[in-house]
Amino acid sequence: MASPKASKEDQVQALFTKLAPLIKGQQHKKAVRTIDSILKLQPGDQDAVKCKVAVLLEGSSFQEALDYIHALPANSFQFEQAYALYRLNRLQDSLQVLAQNMPDTPAKSLLEAQLQHRLGNYTAAIATYNKLVQQHKVKSLEVGTNVVAAYVSGGRAHEVPAVMDALALKASDGLEIAFNQACADVAVGKLDAAEQQLLLAQRLGRETLYEDDVPEEEVEAELAPLNSQLAYVASRLGRSEEASTSYQDLLNKHQADENVLAVVQNNLLALQSGTQSHQKRFAGEALKKFEGLMDSERPGLLLPGVEARLSEQQKKALHTNHALLLLLTNKSEACQLKLDLLKTRYLGSPALALVEASVLVKDGNLAAADKVLSGLQSDSPVISLQAVLMRAQMAVTNDDQAQAISILDSITDAEVRHKPAVLATQLALQEQQPNLAGAISTVQEGLTWWQNSMTADKTEKSTAQSWLQQQLVHLQLKAGDRQSASQAFQKLQSLDRTSAASAKMLGQLARASAQDNPQQALALQSNLPALPKLTGINLDDLEAKVAGSRASKGVSKKRPSEADLASGEVREKKKRKRKPKLPKNFDPENPGPKPDPERWLPKWQRSDFKKKRNRRREKEAVKGSQGAGRVDDALDSTIEGNEPVAEASKPKGPARPAGAKGKKKGRR
């Protein structure tokens, strides 16, 4: 008979033997029950405890694993605890656990880099990845993919080719690395190259998934992020209709994850916002769709699945667009509440500052809006320019042209400041003041910049210089400086002699010179281009093209000339006189009286028509004022013999006794 102790060890060994195939078969619930049976027999068995923690994490029971780890002695399973917190989207708590006294292992560095990436600390993430590669000598494809993603998200996409060369990575190595390289190409503006990389990633992904016998629906779900990025690149390349169709297909199939669908929905609404004629209705419908992405129980957060998977940059874009839609639908209070929640989370966000300034402008608080915009600091030149232009627009609305000009002068980017659109706005404001000297100085500064520009396109440069030279001639004429205007016009002719603008400027200069120097005006007038003449035009062909004309119907109107008629070569065709058609049995010698010319008119329209009068009772009609007419004497009661005569009574029948009723007719 075996001893009880040997029997317990045998039971434990049998349970471990049973546990191994359950773990390999990913039967996590049965594996946990088996481990619990082992721990009942041997409480605190370290192998069983490690197996339970690993099985819970592998089975995605992260909260249960975290609770079990908390029940164990302190400082045990710290890495597993940090990983469970990471998968529960408690990123800061996970980072704090990793910061405790833990050995510096490759697994710890990899998890720390991923946490920094998810938190938006891309510089720290890149530094951790570099340590992982350089110190721990980890050069796997997964790590290389994450390194490239960190460089793209951190705004260092231009360094990606060098990083890939250092890590010996190629786009053809796999779906993820090709996708990340495409994202880097998008970030630096290489859209055509990005599209080719995305198509390569799509092909690699399909081949890999089909080799693993993955169903078609799952293949489409795996490739949904790729298709979404392809649609985004198509929209950036100007193929808006193609992009819209691709986005709509992704939404209709419902095969992608909810985080991908959230990005697709945001991009589709952003793409359609500029093409809708009814902006208010579109904003209302778009707001309903955005409300479906928000967590109603946790204000300021997205749905749990969306919140956990999107990057901070993507989440900020979704929240900003939601606030903007609230503003467009006239929900200013809700928009302000949303901004108050987001400002603490995304401190100093330039995009949120623009929305906040728009809310203040809508409420009429221009001073507060200008204060928000003046304190805006952004690395994005687009957002900085939007803030400056918004401030200038507010100054114009407030009828402060000087402030608007000063704001436009504060644009730091010289290329943007000397764009024809910005210069035209400045000139219009300076002419309204009026400040012709300042306007002339602005034009001359713009001409100097464009003449020395090395980055502008040749056609763009020529067009800008020609336009600025025209403005200079116009302003100098307006200021009365005809000599300078004449010199500026000569430069304009050297730039573009054949344009209609040059002729217009020449006419203006001639009119201005005619006041005190007629000789110069005549000389300038002689240089004006001749008016175009109608040469080489066949009038018959022109008339034939006019609908309804005789020529268009094939009827010729060409007549012989007088020379042809005089020579006798061509005889003028005489008109044939036709006999008039007369009525039947009509005698022309004895036509009788002339017919009435009004015979075709209705009788009531003829001149001899007289309206019939109602002559009845004409004799009895009383004329004159009331009471002045003749009165019948028989009606006068003052005359004797005109007493009223009583009406003859009618014979009455026998009276019915009181209460008697008529006889009812019965049935026969």
C-alpha positions as CSV (number, residue, x, y, z in Angstrom):
1,M,0.0,0.0,0.0
2,A,1.4,3.4,-1.1
3,S,2.0,6.1,1.5
4,P,-0.4,9.2,1.5
5,K,2.6,11.4,0.8
6,A,3.7,9.5,-2.2
7,S,0.1,9.5,-3.4
8,K,-0.1,13.3,-3.2
9,E,3.1,13.7,-5.2
10,D,1.8,11.3,-7.8
11,Q,-1.5,13.3,-8.1
12,V,0.5,16.5,-8.6
13,Q,2.7,14.9,-11.2
14,A,-0.4,13.5,-13.0
15,L,-2.0,17.0,-12.9
16,F,1.1,18.6,-14.4
17,T,1.1,15.9,-17.1
18,K,-2.5,16.7,-17.8
19,L,-1.7,20.5,-17.9
20,A,0.9,20.3,-20.6
21,P,-1.4,19.5,-23.6
22,L,-4.0,21.9,-22.3
23,I,-1.5,24.8,-22.5
24,K,-0.3,23.7,-25.9
25,G,-3.9,23.4,-27.1
26,Q,-4.7,26.9,-25.7
27,Q,-7.5,25.6,-23.5
28,H,-6.9,28.3,-21.0
29,K,-9.9,27.8,-18.8
30,K,-9.3,24.1,-18.3
31,A,-5.6,24.8,-17.7
32,V,-6.5,27.3,-14.9
33,R,-8.8,24.7,-13.3
34,T,-6.1,22.1,-13.4
35,I,-3.6,24.5,-11.9
36,D,-6.0,25.4,-9.1
37,S,-6.3,21.6,-8.4
38,I,-2.5,21.5,-8.1
39,L,-2.4,24.4,-5.7
40,K,-5.0,22.8,-3.5
41,L,-2.7,19.8,-3.1
42,Q,0.5,21.9,-2.8
43,P,-0.3,25.5,-1.9
44,G,2.4,27.9,-2.9
45,D,4.0,25.6,-5.5
46,Q,6.2,28.0,-7.5
47,D,5.9,26.1,-10.8
48,A,2.1,26.1,-10.5
49,V,2.0,29.8,-9.6
50,K,4.2,30.7,-12.6
51,C,2.0,28.6,-14.9
52,K,-1.2,30.2,-13.6
53,V,0.1,33.8,-14.2
54,A,1.4,32.8,-17.7
55,V,-1.9,31.1,-18.6
56,L,-4.0,34.0,-17.5
57,L,-2.0,36.5,-19.5
58,E,-2.0,34.2,-22.5
59,G,-5.7,33.8,-22.3
60,S,-6.2,37.6,-22.2
61,S,-7.6,37.5,-18.6
62,F,-5.5,40.5,-17.7
63,Q,-7.7,41.8,-14.8
64,E,-7.8,38.3,-13.3
65,A,-4.0,38.0,-13.7
66,L,-3.5,41.3,-12.0
67,D,-5.7,40.4,-9.1
68,Y,-3.9,37.1,-8.6
69,I,-0.5,38.9,-8.7
70,H,-1.7,41.4,-6.1
71,A,-2.6,38.5,-3.8
72,L,1.0,37.1,-4.0
73,P,3.9,38.4,-2.0
74,A,5.1,41.9,-2.8
75,N,7.6,42.6,-5.6
76,S,6.8,39.3,-7.3
77,F,6.0,39.1,-11.0
78,Q,6.6,42.8,-11.5
79,F,7.1,42.5,-15.3
80,E,4.0,40.4,-15.6
81,Q,2.1,43.0,-13.5
82,A,3.4,45.8,-15.8
83,Y,2.4,43.9,-18.9
84,A,-1.2,43.3,-17.5
85,L,-1.5,47.0,-16.8
86,Y,-0.3,47.8,-20.3
87,R,-2.9,45.5,-21.8
88,L,-5.6,47.1,-19.6
89,N,-4.6,50.5,-21.1
90,R,-3.3,51.7,-17.7
91,L,-0.1,53.0,-19.3
92,Q,1.1,55.3,-16.5
93,D,0.6,52.6,-13.8
94,S,2.5,50.2,-16.0
95,L,5.4,52.6,-16.5
96,Q,5.6,53.2,-12.7
97,V,5.9,49.5,-12.1
98,L,8.7,49.2,-14.6
99,A,10.5,52.1,-12.9
100,Q,10.9,50.0,-9.7
101,N,13.9,48.0,-8.9
102,M,13.8,45.5,-11.8
103,P,16.6,43.9,-13.7
104,D,17.3,45.6,-17.0
105,T,16.3,42.9,-19.5
106,P,15.5,43.2,-23.2
107,A,11.8,42.4,-22.4
108,K,11.7,45.3,-19.9
109,S,13.2,47.7,-22.4
110,L,10.9,46.6,-25.2
111,L,7.8,47.1,-23.0
112,E,9.1,50.4,-21.8
113,A,9.6,51.6,-25.4
114,Q,6.1,50.5,-26.3
115,L,4.6,52.4,-23.3
116,Q,6.5,55.6,-24.2
117,H,5.3,55.3,-27.8
118,R,1.6,54.8,-26.7
119,L,1.9,57.8,-24.3
120,G,3.2,60.0,-27.2
121,N,6.7,60.3,-25.7
122,Y,8.4,59.5,-29.0
123,T,11.8,60.9,-28.1
124,A,12.0,58.6,-25.0
125,A,10.7,55.7,-27.1
126,I,13.4,56.2,-29.7
127,A,16.1,56.4,-27.0
128,T,14.8,53.1,-25.4
129,Y,14.7,51.4,-28.8
130,N,18.3,52.5,-29.5
131,K,19.4,51.1,-26.2
132,L,17.6,47.9,-27.0
133,V,19.5,47.6,-30.3
134,Q,22.9,48.8,-29.2
135,Q,23.2,47.4,-25.6
136,H,21.1,44.3,-25.8
137,K,21.9,43.6,-29.5
138,V,18.3,42.9,-30.4
139,K,17.7,43.2,-34.1
140,S,14.5,41.3,-34.8
141,L,12.0,42.3,-37.5
142,E,9.4,43.2,-34.8
143,V,11.8,45.6,-33.0
144,G,12.9,47.2,-36.3
145,T,9.2,47.7,-37.3
146,N,8.6,49.4,-33.9
147,V,11.7,51.6,-34.3
148,V,10.5,52.9,-37.7
149,A,7.0,53.5,-36.3
150,A,8.5,55.6,-33.4
151,Y,10.6,57.7,-35.9
152,V,7.5,58.3,-38.0
153,S,5.2,59.2,-35.1
154,G,7.9,61.4,-33.5
155,G,8.2,63.7,-36.6
156,R,11.5,62.3,-37.7
157,A,10.3,60.5,-40.8
158,H,13.1,62.0,-42.9
159,E,15.6,59.8,-40.8
160,V,13.7,56.5,-41.6
161,P,15.9,55.5,-44.7
162,A,19.1,55.8,-42.6
163,V,17.5,53.9,-39.7
164,M,16.4,51.1,-42.0
165,D,19.9,50.9,-43.5
166,A,21.4,50.7,-40.1
167,L,19.0,47.9,-39.1
168,A,19.4,46.1,-42.4
169,L,15.7,46.4,-43.1
170,K,13.9,46.4,-46.5
171,A,10.3,47.1,-47.4
172,S,10.0,43.6,-48.8
173,D,10.7,42.0,-45.5
174,G,7.1,42.0,-44.4
175,L,3.7,43.7,-44.3
176,E,4.4,45.9,-41.2
177,I,7.7,47.3,-42.3
178,A,6.4,48.1,-45.8
179,F,3.4,49.9,-44.2
180,N,5.6,51.9,-41.8
181,Q,7.9,53.0,-44.6
182,A,4.8,54.1,-46.6
183,C,3.7,56.2,-43.6
184,A,7.2,57.8,-43.5
185,D,6.9,58.6,-47.2
186,V,3.5,60.2,-46.5
187,A,5.0,62.3,-43.7
188,V,7.7,63.7,-46.0
189,G,5.3,64.3,-48.9
190,K,6.4,61.4,-51.2
191,L,2.9,60.4,-51.9
192,D,3.6,58.5,-55.1
193,A,6.3,56.4,-53.4
194,A,4.0,55.9,-50.4
195,E,1.2,54.5,-52.7
196,Q,3.7,52.0,-54.2
197,Q,4.9,50.9,-50.8
198,L,1.2,50.4,-49.7
199,L,0.5,48.3,-52.7
200,L,3.6,46.2,-52.0
201,A,2.4,45.8,-48.4
202,Q,-1.0,44.8,-49.6
203,R,0.4,42.1,-51.9
204,L,2.7,40.8,-49.1
205,G,-0.1,40.7,-46.6
206,R,-2.4,38.7,-48.9
207,E,0.3,36.2,-49.8
208,T,1.2,35.6,-46.1
209,L,-2.4,35.3,-45.0
210,Y,-3.5,33.0,-47.8
211,E,-0.5,30.7,-47.0
212,D,-1.8,30.4,-43.5
213,D,-5.3,29.5,-44.8
214,V,-6.9,32.6,-43.3
215,P,-10.6,33.1,-44.4
216,E,-11.3,35.9,-46.9
217,E,-13.3,37.9,-44.4
218,E,-10.4,37.8,-41.9
219,V,-8.0,38.8,-44.7
220,E,-10.0,41.9,-45.4
221,A,-10.1,42.7,-41.7
222,E,-6.3,42.4,-41.4
223,L,-5.7,44.6,-44.5
224,A,-8.3,47.3,-43.5
225,P,-5.6,49.6,-42.1
226,L,-3.7,49.3,-45.4
227,N,-6.8,50.1,-47.4
228,S,-7.6,53.0,-45.2
229,Q,-4.1,54.5,-45.7
230,L,-4.4,53.9,-49.5
231,A,-7.6,55.9,-49.5
232,Y,-5.9,58.7,-47.5
233,V,-3.0,58.8,-50.0
234,A,-5.6,58.9,-52.9
235,S,-7.3,61.9,-51.3
236,R,-3.9,63.7,-50.9
237,L,-3.2,63.1,-54.6
238,G,-6.5,64.8,-55.5
239,R,-8.5,61.6,-56.2
240,S,-11.3,62.5,-53.8
241,E,-14.0,60.4,-55.4
242,E,-11.8,57.3,-55.3
243,A,-10.9,57.9,-51.7
244,S,-14.5,58.5,-50.7
245,T,-15.6,55.2,-52.4
246,S,-12.8,53.3,-50.6
247,Y,-13.8,54.8,-47.2
248,Q,-17.4,54.0,-47.8
249,D,-16.7,50.4,-48.7
250,L,-14.7,49.9,-45.5
251,L,-17.6,51.3,-43.4
252,N,-20.2,49.2,-45.3
253,K,-18.4,45.9,-44.9
254,H,-17.9,46.3,-41.1
255,Q,-14.9,43.9,-41.3
256,A,-12.3,46.2,-39.7
257,D,-11.7,46.8,-36.0
258,E,-13.6,49.6,-34.4
259,N,-10.4,51.7,-34.0
260,V,-9.8,51.5,-37.8
261,L,-13.5,52.3,-38.5
262,A,-13.2,55.4,-36.2
263,V,-10.3,56.7,-38.3
264,V,-12.1,55.9,-41.5
265,Q,-15.2,57.7,-40.3
266,N,-13.1,60.8,-39.3
267,N,-11.3,60.9,-42.6
268,L,-14.4,60.5,-44.7
269,L,-16.2,63.3,-42.9
270,A,-13.2,65.5,-43.3
271,L,-13.1,64.7,-47.0
272,Q,-16.8,65.4,-47.5
273,S,-16.9,68.6,-45.4
274,G,-15.6,70.8,-48.3
275,T,-18.0,69.4,-50.9
276,Q,-21.3,69.7,-49.1
277,S,-23.6,72.5,-50.2
278,H,-25.7,72.3,-47.0
279,Q,-23.0,72.7,-44.4
280,K,-25.3,72.9,-41.4
281,R,-27.2,69.7,-42.3
282,F,-23.9,67.9,-43.0
283,A,-22.5,69.1,-39.6
284,G,-25.5,67.8,-37.8
285,E,-25.3,64.4,-39.4
286,A,-21.6,64.2,-38.9
287,L,-22.0,65.1,-35.2
288,K,-24.4,62.1,-34.7
289,K,-21.7,59.8,-36.1
290,F,-19.0,61.3,-33.9
291,E,-21.2,61.0,-30.8
292,G,-21.3,57.2,-31.5
293,L,-17.5,57.1,-30.9
294,M,-17.6,58.9,-27.6
295,D,-17.9,57.1,-24.2
296,S,-21.1,58.5,-22.6
297,E,-20.0,57.2,-19.1
298,R,-16.6,58.7,-19.3
299,P,-16.7,62.3,-20.6
300,G,-13.8,63.3,-22.7
301,L,-12.9,59.7,-23.7
302,L,-13.6,57.5,-26.7
303,L,-15.1,54.0,-26.6
304,P,-12.9,51.6,-24.7
305,G,-11.9,49.7,-27.8
306,V,-11.0,52.8,-29.7
307,E,-9.3,54.5,-26.7
308,A,-7.0,51.6,-26.2
309,R,-5.8,51.1,-29.8
310,L,-5.4,54.6,-31.2
311,S,-2.3,56.7,-30.8
312,E,-2.5,60.0,-28.8
313,Q,-2.2,61.9,-32.1
314,Q,-5.2,60.1,-33.6
315,K,-7.3,60.5,-30.5
316,K,-6.5,64.2,-30.4
317,A,-7.6,64.6,-34.0
318,L,-10.9,62.9,-33.3
319,H,-11.6,65.0,-30.2
320,T,-10.7,68.2,-32.0
321,N,-13.0,67.4,-34.9
322,H,-15.8,66.6,-32.4
323,A,-15.4,70.0,-30.7
324,L,-15.4,71.7,-34.1
325,L,-18.6,69.9,-35.1
326,L,-20.2,71.1,-31.8
327,L,-19.2,74.6,-32.8
328,L,-20.6,74.3,-36.3
329,T,-23.9,73.1,-35.0
330,N,-24.2,76.2,-32.7
331,K,-23.7,74.2,-29.5
332,S,-21.2,76.7,-28.0
333,E,-21.7,75.6,-24.4
334,A,-21.2,71.9,-25.1
335,C,-18.1,72.9,-27.2
336,Q,-16.7,74.9,-24.4
337,L,-17.2,72.0,-21.9
338,K,-15.5,69.7,-24.4
339,L,-12.6,72.1,-24.7
340,D,-12.2,72.4,-20.9
341,L,-11.9,68.6,-20.7
342,L,-9.4,68.4,-23.5
343,K,-7.2,71.3,-22.5
344,T,-6.0,69.5,-19.3
345,R,-5.3,66.4,-21.4
346,Y,-3.6,68.0,-24.4
347,L,-2.0,71.0,-22.7
348,G,-1.0,73.7,-25.2
349,S,-2.6,72.0,-28.3
350,P,-2.5,74.6,-31.1
351,A,-5.5,73.0,-32.9
352,L,-7.7,73.2,-29.7
353,A,-6.5,76.8,-29.3
354,L,-7.9,77.6,-32.8
355,V,-11.3,76.0,-31.9
356,E,-11.4,77.9,-28.6
357,A,-10.7,81.2,-30.4
358,S,-13.5,80.4,-32.8
359,V,-15.9,79.9,-29.9
360,L,-14.9,83.3,-28.4
361,V,-15.3,85.0,-31.8
362,K,-18.8,83.5,-32.2
363,D,-19.7,84.8,-28.7
364,G,-18.4,88.3,-29.8
365,N,-15.4,88.3,-27.4
366,L,-12.7,89.4,-29.9
367,A,-10.2,90.6,-27.4
368,A,-10.1,87.2,-25.6
369,A,-9.9,85.4,-28.9
370,D,-6.9,87.6,-29.9
371,K,-5.2,86.9,-26.6
372,V,-5.6,83.1,-27.1
373,L,-4.2,83.3,-30.7
374,S,-1.4,85.6,-29.8
375,G,-0.1,83.1,-27.2
376,L,-0.4,80.2,-29.6
377,Q,2.9,78.4,-30.2
378,S,3.1,75.6,-32.8
379,D,5.7,73.7,-34.7
380,S,3.3,73.4,-37.6
381,P,3.6,76.3,-40.1
382,V,0.1,75.6,-41.3
383,I,-1.5,76.1,-37.8
384,S,0.7,79.2,-37.2
385,L,-0.4,80.8,-40.4
386,Q,-4.0,80.0,-39.6
387,A,-3.7,81.7,-36.3
388,V,-2.1,84.8,-37.9
389,L,-4.8,85.0,-40.6
390,M,-7.5,84.6,-38.1
391,R,-6.1,87.5,-36.0
392,A,-6.0,89.6,-39.1
393,Q,-9.6,88.8,-40.0
394,M,-10.7,89.7,-36.5
395,A,-8.9,93.1,-36.8
396,V,-10.6,93.8,-40.1
397,T,-14.0,92.9,-38.6
398,N,-13.2,95.3,-35.8
399,D,-12.4,98.0,-38.5
400,D,-8.8,98.2,-37.4
401,Q,-6.8,98.2,-40.7
402,A,-3.6,99.2,-39.0
403,Q,-3.7,96.3,-36.6
404,A,-4.5,93.9,-39.5
405,I,-1.5,95.2,-41.5
406,S,0.8,94.8,-38.4
407,I,-0.4,91.2,-37.9
408,L,0.3,90.3,-41.5
409,D,3.7,91.9,-41.3
410,S,4.5,89.6,-38.3
411,I,4.4,86.4,-40.5
412,T,7.8,84.9,-40.0
413,D,7.9,82.7,-43.1
414,A,9.2,85.1,-45.9
415,E,7.8,82.8,-48.6
416,V,4.3,83.0,-47.2
417,R,4.5,86.7,-46.4
418,H,5.3,87.5,-50.0
419,K,2.6,85.4,-51.5
420,P,0.5,87.4,-54.0
421,A,-2.6,86.7,-51.9
422,V,-1.1,88.1,-48.7
423,L,0.4,91.1,-50.5
424,A,-2.9,91.8,-52.2
425,T,-4.7,91.8,-48.8
426,Q,-2.0,94.2,-47.4
427,L,-2.3,96.6,-50.4
428,A,-6.1,96.6,-50.1
429,L,-5.9,97.5,-46.4
430,Q,-3.3,100.2,-47.0
431,E,-5.3,101.8,-49.8
432,Q,-8.4,101.9,-47.4
433,Q,-6.4,103.9,-44.8
434,P,-5.2,105.5,-47.2
435,N,-1.5,104.9,-47.0
436,L,-0.2,105.0,-50.6
437,A,3.4,105.4,-49.5
438,G,3.2,102.2,-47.3
439,A,1.5,100.4,-50.2
440,I,4.3,101.4,-52.6
441,S,6.9,100.3,-50.1
442,T,5.1,96.9,-49.7
443,V,5.1,96.4,-53.5
444,Q,8.8,97.3,-53.8
445,E,9.7,94.9,-51.0
446,G,7.7,92.1,-52.7
447,L,9.4,92.8,-56.0
448,T,12.9,92.6,-54.4
449,W,12.0,89.3,-52.7
450,W,10.7,87.7,-55.9
451,Q,13.7,88.9,-58.0
452,N,16.1,87.2,-55.5
453,S,14.0,84.1,-54.9
454,M,15.8,80.9,-55.7
455,T,13.0,78.4,-54.7
456,A,10.1,79.8,-56.7
457,D,9.0,78.2,-60.0
458,K,9.9,80.1,-63.1
459,T,6.3,80.6,-64.2
460,E,5.2,81.5,-60.7
461,K,8.0,84.0,-60.4
462,S,7.3,85.7,-63.7
463,T,3.5,85.9,-62.9
464,A,4.2,87.4,-59.4
465,Q,6.6,90.0,-60.7
466,S,4.3,91.1,-63.5
467,W,1.4,91.4,-61.1
468,L,3.5,93.4,-58.6
469,Q,4.8,95.7,-61.3
470,Q,1.2,96.4,-62.4
471,Q,0.3,97.3,-58.8
472,L,3.3,99.6,-58.6
473,V,2.2,101.5,-61.8
474,H,-1.3,101.8,-60.5
475,L,-0.3,103.1,-57.0
476,Q,2.2,105.6,-58.4
477,L,-0.4,107.0,-60.8
478,K,-2.8,107.2,-57.9
479,A,-0.2,109.1,-55.9
480,G,0.4,111.5,-58.8
481,D,4.0,110.4,-59.5
482,R,3.7,110.0,-63.3
483,Q,7.5,109.9,-63.9
484,S,8.0,106.9,-61.5
485,A,4.9,105.3,-63.0
486,S,6.4,105.7,-66.5
487,Q,9.6,104.0,-65.4
488,A,7.7,101.2,-63.6
489,F,5.6,100.7,-66.8
490,Q,8.8,100.3,-68.9
491,K,9.9,97.5,-66.5
492,L,6.4,96.0,-66.9
493,Q,6.8,95.9,-70.6
494,S,10.1,94.2,-70.3
495,L,8.5,91.5,-68.3
496,D,5.3,91.1,-70.3
497,R,4.8,93.3,-73.3
498,T,1.9,91.3,-74.9
499,S,-0.5,91.1,-72.0
500,A,-3.8,92.9,-71.8
501,A,-2.6,94.3,-68.5
502,S,0.2,96.2,-70.2
503,A,-2.1,97.8,-72.6
504,K,-4.4,98.8,-69.8
505,M,-1.6,100.4,-67.8
506,L,-0.5,102.2,-71.0
507,G,-4.0,103.7,-71.4
508,Q,-4.1,104.8,-67.8
509,L,-0.6,106.4,-68.1
510,A,-1.7,108.2,-71.3
511,R,-4.9,109.6,-69.6
512,A,-2.8,110.8,-66.6
513,S,-0.3,112.5,-68.9
514,A,-2.9,114.3,-70.9
515,Q,-3.6,116.7,-68.1
516,D,-0.3,118.6,-68.3
517,N,1.7,117.0,-71.1
518,P,-0.4,116.4,-74.2
519,Q,2.6,115.6,-76.4
520,Q,3.6,112.7,-74.1
521,A,0.0,111.5,-74.0
522,L,-0.1,111.5,-77.8
523,A,3.2,109.5,-77.9
524,L,1.8,107.0,-75.5
525,Q,-1.4,106.8,-77.3
526,S,0.4,105.9,-80.6
527,N,1.9,102.9,-78.8
528,L,-1.6,101.5,-77.9
529,P,-2.4,98.3,-79.8
530,A,-4.9,98.7,-82.6
531,L,-8.4,97.4,-82.1
532,P,-8.9,94.0,-83.6
533,K,-10.7,94.1,-87.0
534,L,-13.2,91.7,-88.4
535,T,-11.0,90.2,-91.2
536,G,-11.4,86.9,-92.9
537,I,-15.1,86.5,-91.9
538,N,-17.7,85.3,-94.3
539,L,-20.9,87.0,-93.4
540,D,-23.0,84.4,-95.3
541,D,-21.5,81.6,-93.4
542,L,-22.0,83.5,-90.2
543,E,-25.6,84.0,-91.0
544,A,-26.1,80.4,-91.9
545,K,-25.0,79.4,-88.4
546,V,-27.8,81.5,-86.8
547,A,-30.8,79.3,-86.0
548,G,-34.0,80.3,-87.8
549,S,-32.4,82.5,-90.5
550,R,-33.2,82.1,-94.2
551,A,-29.6,81.0,-94.8
552,S,-29.9,78.3,-92.2
553,K,-33.0,77.0,-93.9
554,G,-31.2,76.8,-97.3
555,V,-32.8,79.9,-98.7
556,S,-30.3,82.1,-100.6
557,K,-30.3,85.8,-100.2
558,K,-27.4,86.6,-102.5
559,R,-28.2,89.3,-105.1
560,P,-26.2,90.3,-108.1
561,S,-24.0,93.4,-107.9
562,E,-24.7,96.6,-109.8
563,A,-21.8,96.0,-112.2
564,D,-23.2,92.6,-113.2
565,L,-26.6,94.2,-113.8
566,A,-25.1,97.1,-115.9
567,S,-23.1,94.7,-118.1
568,G,-26.2,92.6,-118.8
569,E,-24.5,89.4,-117.8
570,V,-27.0,88.9,-115.0
571,R,-30.6,90.0,-115.2
572,E,-32.3,91.0,-112.0
573,K,-35.0,88.6,-111.2
574,K,-38.4,90.3,-111.3
575,K,-40.9,89.6,-108.7
576,R,-43.9,87.7,-110.1
577,K,-47.2,89.4,-109.5
578,R,-49.9,87.1,-108.4
579,K,-53.7,87.7,-109.0
580,P,-55.5,88.2,-105.8
581,K,-58.0,85.4,-104.8
582,L,-61.6,86.7,-105.0
583,P,-64.7,85.2,-103.4
584,K,-66.9,83.0,-105.4
585,N,-69.4,84.7,-107.7
586,F,-67.8,88.1,-107.1
587,D,-68.1,90.7,-109.8
588,P,-65.1,93.1,-109.8
589,E,-67.0,95.7,-111.9
590,N,-69.9,95.8,-109.5
591,P,-68.3,95.1,-106.1
592,G,-71.1,96.7,-104.1
593,P,-70.7,98.4,-100.8
594,K,-67.3,98.1,-99.0
595,P,-67.3,95.5,-96.3
596,D,-67.3,96.7,-92.7
597,P,-63.7,96.8,-91.5
598,E,-64.9,95.9,-88.0
599,R,-66.6,92.7,-89.2
600,W,-64.0,90.5,-87.6
601,L,-64.4,92.1,-84.1
602,P,-67.0,90.9,-81.6
603,K,-70.1,93.0,-81.5
604,W,-69.3,94.4,-78.0
605,Q,-66.0,95.8,-79.3
606,R,-67.4,97.6,-82.4
607,S,-67.8,101.4,-82.4
608,D,-71.6,101.3,-83.1
609,F,-72.4,99.0,-80.2
610,K,-74.7,100.5,-77.6
611,K,-75.4,98.8,-74.4
612,K,-79.0,97.8,-73.8
613,R,-80.8,99.7,-71.0
614,N,-83.3,98.3,-68.6
615,R,-86.4,100.4,-69.3
616,R,-88.8,98.5,-67.1
617,R,-90.4,100.6,-64.3
618,E,-88.7,103.7,-65.7
619,K,-91.9,105.6,-65.2
620,E,-92.2,104.4,-61.6
621,A,-88.7,105.3,-60.8
622,V,-88.4,107.9,-58.0
623,K,-85.7,110.4,-58.8
624,G,-84.2,113.1,-56.5
625,S,-83.3,113.0,-52.8
626,Q,-85.0,110.7,-50.3
627,G,-88.6,111.9,-49.7
628,A,-88.7,114.4,-52.5
629,G,-90.5,112.1,-55.0
630,R,-94.2,111.4,-55.6
631,V,-96.0,109.4,-52.9
632,D,-99.2,107.4,-53.4
633,D,-102.1,109.1,-51.7
634,A,-103.6,105.8,-50.7
635,L,-100.7,105.3,-48.3
636,D,-101.3,108.6,-46.5
637,S,-103.2,107.9,-43.2
638,T,-104.1,111.6,-42.7
639,I,-106.7,111.4,-45.6
640,E,-110.2,110.4,-44.6
641,G,-111.3,107.0,-45.9
642,N,-107.8,105.5,-45.6
643,E,-108.5,103.5,-42.4
644,P,-106.8,100.2,-42.2
645,V,-109.0,97.3,-43.3
646,A,-108.9,94.2,-41.1
647,E,-107.9,91.0,-42.8
648,A,-110.9,88.6,-43.3
649,S,-110.7,85.8,-40.8
650,K,-110.6,82.3,-42.0
651,P,-113.2,79.8,-40.9
652,K,-112.0,77.6,-38.0
653,G,-112.7,73.9,-37.6
654,P,-114.2,72.3,-34.5
655,A,-111.9,72.7,-31.5
656,R,-110.1,69.6,-30.1
657,P,-110.8,68.8,-26.5
658,A,-107.9,69.4,-24.1
659,G,-105.6,66.5,-23.8
660,A,-107.1,64.6,-26.7
661,K,-104.7,62.9,-29.0
662,G,-105.0,62.1,-32.6
663,K,-106.1,58.6,-33.6
664,K,-103.2,56.4,-34.5
665,K,-103.3,54.3,-37.5
666,G,-103.0,50.7,-36.8
667,R,-102.0,47.8,-38.9
668,R,-104.5,46.1,-41.1
